[in-house]
Amino acid sequence: MKWFAGSKWGRVALLALAAGACAGMTNAADLLQSPANLASAADGPQAWFQKGQAALQSGDLAAAADAFHHVLALDPNAGAAYVNLGVIAMRRSEWDEALENFTRAEKLAPKMTGIRLNIALVKFRQEKYGEAIAPLKSVLRDEPDSQQARYLLGLCELFANRFADAAQTFQPLWEHMSGDVMYLYVLGIAAHEAGEKELDEKALKQMVAVGGDSPELHLILGKAHFQHQEYDPALAEFQKALAANPQLPLLHFHLGMTYKQLGRDAEAEQEFRKDLTIDPDLPDDYYQLGQLYSREQKDAQAEKEYRETLKRDPRRSGAWFGLAKICERQEHYQEALKAATEAVTLAPDSRLVHFLRGQVLQRLGRTEEARAEFATAKKLMDQGLKEDREKMEQLPATDPGLKQLPN
C-alpha cells in the first residue's frame, strides 16, 4: 500500500480509527452491574450503589463518586464500586486515578475480563501502547471472540511497531469488519510494514471497493498525501470529503492543518474553529490555534488557546512549551519556569525545552541550574537526535482521533 510507505506514517497519519472501528461495541465499563451480595438495607452499601449508578447514568459524576465512596466505606471489598470510580475518572480524563481504581478492582475480581479491558483502555488513552498489550492478550485468552479487545490489541501492536503481530491480530476481524474502511486502513498499514504484500494488496483492493467515492475514503487519501507533504493533492481530497459530508469528524481539523502548511493562516483558523463546533473538547484544535496566534505574535490569544489545550490534555508538552515562551517574553519568569519544567518532564529528549528552561533559570539568577540545562541541550544537539520535539511546532504529537476512547 504505497500511500503508507515511509518512516512517518505512525500515529500522526491515523485519524479516528479506534472510535470508528469500535463503534457499537460494548464498553467494558458497562459490563459490571450492582453486586448481588451487598446488604440491601436502606442505608447499606446496596442502596448507596444504586444511588451511584443512577447518578452515573444521569451524568452527575460528583454525586456518583460520593455514593461509590460510601459503598467502599461500608464494604471495602466491593470491587464494582472501584470499577465505577474508575469509569468516573475516565470520563474526567483522570487516567492515573482510573488506573488505580481498576487495579484495586482487579485484585478483588481477577477473573473479570471487563476490568482488564478497562485497564487496557486507560493505557491506550495514555498512549502507553506497549503496556496495554498484556492485559488485552489476557482478555482474548478468556474471550477469544471479543472484537473490541482484538481491535485494540492490533492498534497497540501497530503503534509499538510490532507490525507482523498487528497484521496477525487484525486478520480474524476480516469476517466482521471488512466493510469498515478504517479497519481496512490499519490492516493495510500493518501488512505493508510487515512486508506481507498479498495481505496489503487485499486490504487496499477491499478498501477501494468499500470506500468507493465516500468522504471517509477521500479523508484517508488526503491524510496520505498530507503525510508525504503533498499539500495541494491533500487539499483536493479533503475538499471532496467536505462536499460529501461537512460534519465528518476531524475533517475540518485536517483541512486546517493543510491550510496551515500552505501558509494560509486565516483559512486554517476558520477550519479549526469549525472543527470545534463539532467537537468543542478536542485539545488539538486549541493547540493549533495557539501555534497560529503565537507565530503571529498575538501572545494573549495564543496563551488563551494553550491554556484551553492544557485543560483538556495536561500532558501536551508542546502547549507547555508554547506557554513557557510566552511567559518568558512577558517577563513572568516564575510562571515560565513552571511551564518549562512541565515541558521538560514530558519531553526530556528535546533540546529546545531544555534550552528554554535554561534561559528562564538564568533570568531568575539560578546560574548553576541554568548551566546544567544548557549542557543537556548541547549534549542532545551533539547527539543529533532527529526526533527533536521541534515537530511540536509543526504537527500534533498524536493523531487526535486516537485520544478518544473507543465506544
C-alpha positions as CSV (number, residue, x, y, z in Angstrom):
1,M,0.0,0.0,0.0
2,K,2.2,2.8,-1.3
3,W,0.4,5.6,0.5
4,F,1.8,4.5,3.8
5,A,5.4,3.8,2.8
6,G,8.0,5.8,4.7
7,S,9.0,6.4,8.2
8,K,6.4,8.8,9.5
9,W,3.1,7.1,8.8
10,G,2.7,6.5,12.5
11,R,0.2,8.0,14.9
12,V,0.1,11.3,13.1
13,A,-1.3,9.7,10.0
14,L,-4.2,7.8,11.7
15,L,-7.5,9.5,12.3
16,A,-10.5,8.5,14.4
17,L,-9.6,4.8,13.9
18,A,-10.3,3.5,17.3
19,A,-13.6,5.3,17.7
20,G,-14.7,4.4,14.2
21,A,-13.8,0.7,14.2
22,C,-15.1,0.1,17.7
23,A,-18.4,2.0,17.2
24,G,-21.2,-0.1,18.5
25,M,-19.1,-2.4,20.6
26,T,-19.8,-2.8,24.3
27,N,-17.5,-0.8,26.5
28,A,-16.1,-2.8,29.3
29,A,-17.1,-0.1,31.7
30,D,-20.7,-1.1,31.1
31,L,-20.2,-4.8,32.0
32,L,-20.4,-4.6,35.7
33,Q,-23.7,-4.4,37.5
34,S,-24.7,-3.9,41.1
35,P,-23.1,-6.8,43.1
36,A,-25.8,-9.1,44.4
37,N,-24.1,-9.9,47.7
38,L,-24.2,-6.4,49.1
39,A,-26.6,-5.8,52.0
40,S,-29.9,-4.3,51.0
41,A,-30.6,-2.0,54.0
42,A,-31.9,1.5,53.1
43,D,-28.6,3.0,54.3
44,G,-26.4,0.0,53.3
45,P,-23.9,-0.4,50.5
46,Q,-26.5,-1.8,48.1
47,A,-28.6,1.4,48.4
48,W,-25.6,3.6,48.0
49,F,-24.5,1.6,45.0
50,Q,-27.9,2.1,43.3
51,K,-27.7,5.8,44.0
52,G,-24.3,5.9,42.5
53,Q,-25.5,4.0,39.4
54,A,-28.4,6.4,38.9
55,A,-26.1,9.4,39.3
56,L,-23.6,8.0,36.9
57,Q,-26.3,7.3,34.3
58,S,-27.6,10.9,34.6
59,G,-24.1,12.3,34.3
60,D,-23.8,13.6,37.8
61,L,-20.2,12.4,38.3
62,A,-19.7,14.2,41.7
63,A,-22.8,12.6,43.2
64,A,-21.9,9.2,41.7
65,A,-18.3,9.3,43.1
66,D,-19.6,10.3,46.5
67,A,-22.1,7.4,46.5
68,F,-19.5,4.8,45.5
69,H,-17.1,6.1,48.2
70,H,-19.9,5.5,50.7
71,V,-20.2,1.9,49.4
72,L,-16.5,1.3,49.9
73,A,-16.6,2.8,53.4
74,L,-19.2,0.2,54.3
75,D,-17.7,-2.6,52.2
76,P,-14.0,-2.2,51.3
77,N,-14.3,-5.4,49.1
78,A,-16.9,-4.0,46.8
79,G,-15.0,-4.3,43.6
80,A,-17.8,-3.0,41.4
81,A,-17.6,0.3,43.3
82,Y,-13.9,0.6,42.4
83,V,-14.8,-0.1,38.8
84,N,-17.4,2.6,38.7
85,L,-15.0,5.1,40.3
86,G,-12.5,4.1,37.5
87,V,-15.2,4.9,35.0
88,I,-15.8,8.3,36.5
89,A,-12.1,9.0,36.5
90,M,-12.0,8.0,32.8
91,R,-14.9,10.4,32.0
92,R,-12.9,13.2,33.7
93,S,-9.7,12.2,31.8
94,E,-8.0,11.4,35.2
95,W,-6.1,8.5,33.9
96,D,-3.8,7.7,36.8
97,E,-6.8,7.7,39.2
98,A,-8.8,5.5,36.8
99,L,-5.9,3.0,36.6
100,E,-5.6,2.9,40.4
101,N,-9.3,2.1,40.9
102,F,-9.3,-0.6,38.1
103,T,-6.2,-2.1,39.6
104,R,-7.8,-2.4,43.0
105,A,-10.9,-3.9,41.4
106,E,-8.8,-6.4,39.5
107,K,-7.3,-7.7,42.8
108,L,-10.8,-8.3,44.1
109,A,-12.1,-9.8,40.9
110,P,-9.1,-11.2,38.9
111,K,-11.3,-13.3,36.6
112,M,-13.4,-10.3,35.5
113,T,-12.2,-9.6,31.9
114,G,-14.1,-6.3,31.8
115,I,-11.8,-4.9,34.4
116,R,-8.7,-5.9,32.4
117,L,-10.2,-4.4,29.3
118,N,-10.7,-1.1,31.1
119,I,-7.1,-1.2,32.3
120,A,-6.0,-1.6,28.7
121,L,-8.3,1.2,27.6
122,V,-6.6,3.5,30.2
123,K,-3.2,2.5,29.0
124,F,-4.3,3.1,25.4
125,R,-5.6,6.6,26.3
126,Q,-2.3,7.4,27.9
127,E,-0.5,6.3,24.7
128,K,1.3,3.5,26.7
129,Y,0.6,1.1,23.9
130,G,3.2,-1.5,24.9
131,E,1.8,-1.7,28.4
132,A,-1.7,-2.3,27.1
133,I,-0.7,-5.4,25.1
134,A,-0.5,-7.8,28.1
135,P,-4.0,-7.1,29.5
136,L,-5.5,-7.2,26.1
137,K,-4.0,-10.6,25.4
138,S,-5.3,-11.9,28.7
139,V,-8.8,-10.7,27.7
140,L,-8.6,-12.5,24.4
141,R,-7.4,-15.7,26.1
142,D,-10.6,-15.7,28.2
143,E,-12.8,-14.2,25.5
144,P,-11.3,-15.1,22.1
145,D,-14.4,-13.6,20.3
146,S,-14.0,-10.1,21.8
147,Q,-13.8,-7.8,18.7
148,Q,-13.1,-4.8,20.8
149,A,-10.1,-6.4,22.6
150,R,-8.7,-7.8,19.4
151,Y,-9.0,-4.5,17.5
152,L,-7.4,-2.5,20.4
153,L,-4.6,-5.1,20.6
154,G,-3.9,-4.7,16.9
155,L,-3.7,-1.0,17.3
156,C,-1.4,-1.2,20.2
157,E,0.9,-3.6,18.4
158,L,0.8,-1.3,15.4
159,F,1.8,1.7,17.5
160,A,4.5,-0.3,19.2
161,N,6.0,-1.1,15.7
162,R,5.1,-4.8,16.1
163,F,3.7,-4.8,12.6
164,A,3.7,-8.6,11.9
165,D,1.9,-9.1,15.3
166,A,-0.6,-6.4,14.4
167,A,-1.4,-7.9,11.0
168,Q,-1.9,-11.3,12.6
169,T,-4.1,-9.8,15.3
170,F,-6.3,-7.9,12.8
171,Q,-6.8,-10.7,10.3
172,P,-9.5,-12.7,12.2
173,L,-11.7,-9.5,12.2
174,W,-12.0,-9.6,8.4
175,E,-15.2,-11.6,8.5
176,H,-17.0,-9.0,10.6
177,M,-15.2,-5.7,9.7
178,S,-14.1,-6.0,6.1
179,G,-16.8,-3.5,5.2
180,D,-15.2,-0.9,7.5
181,V,-12.8,1.5,5.7
182,M,-10.9,2.3,8.9
183,Y,-10.3,-1.3,9.8
184,L,-9.0,-1.9,6.3
185,Y,-6.8,1.1,6.6
186,V,-5.0,-0.1,9.7
187,L,-4.8,-3.7,8.4
188,G,-3.2,-2.4,5.2
189,I,-0.6,-0.4,7.2
190,A,0.3,-3.3,9.4
191,A,0.6,-5.6,6.3
192,H,2.7,-3.1,4.4
193,E,5.1,-2.5,7.2
194,A,5.3,-6.3,7.9
195,G,6.2,-6.9,4.2
196,E,3.0,-9.1,3.7
197,K,2.4,-8.0,0.1
198,E,-0.6,-10.2,-0.5
199,L,-2.5,-9.1,2.5
200,D,-1.5,-5.5,1.8
201,E,-3.0,-5.6,-1.7
202,K,-6.1,-7.4,-0.4
203,A,-6.8,-4.7,2.1
204,L,-6.2,-2.0,-0.5
205,K,-8.5,-3.6,-3.0
206,Q,-11.2,-4.1,-0.5
207,M,-10.8,-0.5,0.9
208,V,-11.3,1.0,-2.5
209,A,-14.3,-1.3,-3.2
210,V,-15.9,-0.5,0.1
211,G,-14.9,3.2,0.2
212,G,-15.9,4.0,-3.4
213,D,-16.4,7.7,-3.5
214,S,-17.2,8.0,0.2
215,P,-16.0,11.0,2.2
216,E,-14.2,8.6,4.6
217,L,-12.0,7.3,1.7
218,H,-11.2,10.8,0.5
219,L,-10.2,11.7,4.1
220,I,-7.8,8.8,4.2
221,L,-6.4,9.7,0.8
222,G,-6.0,13.3,1.9
223,K,-4.1,12.3,5.0
224,A,-1.8,10.1,3.0
225,H,-0.9,13.0,0.7
226,F,-0.5,15.3,3.7
227,Q,1.8,12.8,5.4
228,H,4.0,12.9,2.3
229,Q,3.9,16.7,2.3
230,E,1.8,16.8,-0.9
231,Y,-0.4,19.5,0.3
232,D,-2.2,20.5,-2.9
233,P,-3.4,16.9,-3.6
234,A,-4.3,16.6,0.1
235,L,-6.4,19.7,-0.1
236,A,-8.2,18.4,-3.1
237,E,-9.1,15.1,-1.4
238,F,-10.2,16.9,1.8
239,Q,-12.5,19.2,-0.3
240,K,-14.1,16.2,-1.9
241,A,-14.8,14.8,1.5
242,L,-16.1,18.2,2.6
243,A,-18.5,18.4,-0.3
244,A,-20.0,15.0,0.6
245,N,-20.1,15.4,4.4
246,P,-19.1,18.7,6.1
247,Q,-19.7,17.1,9.5
248,L,-17.2,14.3,9.1
249,P,-15.3,14.1,12.4
250,L,-11.9,15.8,12.3
251,L,-12.2,16.7,8.6
252,H,-12.1,20.4,9.4
253,F,-9.0,19.8,11.6
254,H,-7.1,18.2,8.7
255,L,-8.2,21.0,6.4
256,G,-6.9,23.4,8.9
257,M,-3.6,21.6,9.1
258,T,-3.3,21.7,5.3
259,Y,-4.0,25.4,5.1
260,K,-1.5,26.0,7.9
261,Q,1.2,24.2,5.9
262,L,0.3,26.2,2.8
263,G,0.7,29.4,4.8
264,R,-3.0,30.2,4.5
265,D,-3.3,31.0,8.2
266,A,-6.7,32.8,8.1
267,E,-8.3,29.8,6.4
268,A,-6.6,27.5,8.8
269,E,-8.0,29.4,11.8
270,Q,-11.5,29.2,10.3
271,E,-11.3,25.4,9.9
272,F,-10.0,24.8,13.4
273,R,-12.9,26.9,14.7
274,K,-15.4,24.9,12.5
275,D,-14.0,21.7,14.0
276,L,-14.6,23.0,17.5
277,T,-18.3,23.4,16.6
278,I,-18.4,19.7,16.0
279,D,-16.2,18.7,19.0
280,P,-15.7,21.6,21.4
281,D,-13.4,19.5,23.6
282,L,-10.7,18.5,21.1
283,P,-7.4,19.8,22.5
284,D,-5.7,19.6,19.1
285,D,-7.8,22.4,17.7
286,Y,-6.9,24.7,20.6
287,Y,-3.3,23.7,20.3
288,Q,-3.1,24.5,16.6
289,L,-4.9,27.8,17.2
290,G,-2.3,28.6,19.9
291,Q,0.5,27.9,17.4
292,L,-1.1,30.1,14.8
293,Y,-1.5,33.0,17.2
294,S,2.0,32.5,18.6
295,R,3.7,32.8,15.2
296,E,1.6,35.9,14.6
297,Q,2.9,37.2,17.9
298,K,-0.6,37.5,19.3
299,D,0.5,36.4,22.7
300,A,-2.7,37.0,24.6
301,Q,-4.7,34.9,22.2
302,A,-2.0,32.2,22.0
303,E,-1.8,31.9,25.7
304,K,-5.6,31.5,26.0
305,E,-5.6,28.7,23.4
306,Y,-2.6,26.9,25.0
307,R,-4.4,27.0,28.4
308,E,-7.6,25.6,26.8
309,T,-5.4,22.9,25.4
310,L,-4.0,22.0,28.8
311,K,-7.4,21.9,30.4
312,R,-8.2,19.1,28.1
313,D,-4.8,17.5,27.8
314,P,-2.4,18.4,30.6
315,R,0.3,16.1,29.1
316,R,0.6,18.1,25.8
317,S,4.3,19.1,26.0
318,G,4.0,21.5,23.1
319,A,1.4,23.5,24.8
320,W,3.6,23.8,28.0
321,F,6.5,24.8,25.7
322,G,4.5,27.5,23.9
323,L,3.1,28.8,27.2
324,A,6.6,29.0,28.7
325,K,7.9,31.0,25.7
326,I,5.0,33.5,26.0
327,C,5.5,33.9,29.8
328,E,9.3,34.4,29.3
329,R,8.6,37.2,26.7
330,Q,6.2,38.8,29.2
331,E,8.9,38.5,31.9
332,H,6.7,36.3,34.0
333,Y,9.6,34.2,34.9
334,Q,8.2,32.1,37.7
335,E,5.2,31.1,35.6
336,A,7.6,30.5,32.6
337,L,9.7,28.2,34.8
338,K,6.7,26.2,35.9
339,A,5.6,25.7,32.3
340,A,9.1,24.9,31.1
341,T,9.6,22.4,33.8
342,E,6.4,20.6,32.8
343,A,7.6,20.6,29.2
344,V,11.0,19.1,30.2
345,T,9.2,16.4,32.2
346,L,7.0,15.4,29.3
347,A,9.7,15.9,26.6
348,P,13.0,15.0,28.2
349,D,14.8,14.4,24.9
350,S,14.0,17.8,23.5
351,R,17.0,20.2,23.3
352,L,14.6,23.1,22.8
353,V,12.8,22.7,26.0
354,H,16.0,22.2,28.0
355,F,17.4,25.4,26.4
356,L,14.3,27.4,27.1
357,R,14.3,26.2,30.8
358,G,17.9,27.2,31.0
359,Q,17.1,30.7,29.7
360,V,14.4,31.1,32.3
361,L,16.6,29.9,35.1
362,Q,19.3,32.3,34.0
363,R,16.8,35.1,34.1
364,L,15.9,34.1,37.7
365,G,19.6,34.2,38.7
366,R,19.8,30.5,39.2
367,T,23.1,30.2,37.3
368,E,24.2,26.7,38.1
369,E,20.9,25.2,37.3
370,A,20.8,27.2,34.0
371,R,24.3,25.8,33.1
372,A,23.1,22.3,33.7
373,E,20.1,22.8,31.3
374,F,22.3,24.4,28.6
375,A,24.7,21.5,28.9
376,T,21.9,19.0,28.5
377,A,20.6,20.9,25.5
378,K,24.1,20.9,23.9
379,K,24.5,17.2,24.6
380,L,21.2,16.4,22.9
381,M,22.1,18.6,20.0
382,D,25.5,17.0,19.6
383,Q,23.9,13.5,19.7
384,G,21.9,14.6,16.6
385,L,18.6,13.4,17.9
386,K,16.3,13.7,14.9
387,E,13.2,13.2,17.0
388,D,13.7,16.6,18.4
389,R,10.4,18.0,19.6
390,E,10.7,20.8,17.1
391,K,7.9,18.8,15.5
392,M,5.6,20.1,18.1
393,E,5.9,23.4,16.2
394,Q,4.5,21.6,13.2
395,L,2.2,18.6,13.7
396,P,0.2,17.2,16.5
397,A,2.2,14.7,18.5
398,T,-0.5,12.1,18.2
399,D,-3.5,11.8,15.9
400,P,-6.4,13.4,17.7
401,G,-8.8,10.6,16.9
402,L,-6.8,8.2,18.9
403,K,-7.2,10.2,22.1
404,Q,-10.9,9.4,22.1
405,L,-11.8,6.2,23.9
406,P,-13.5,3.6,21.7
407,N,-17.2,3.4,22.2
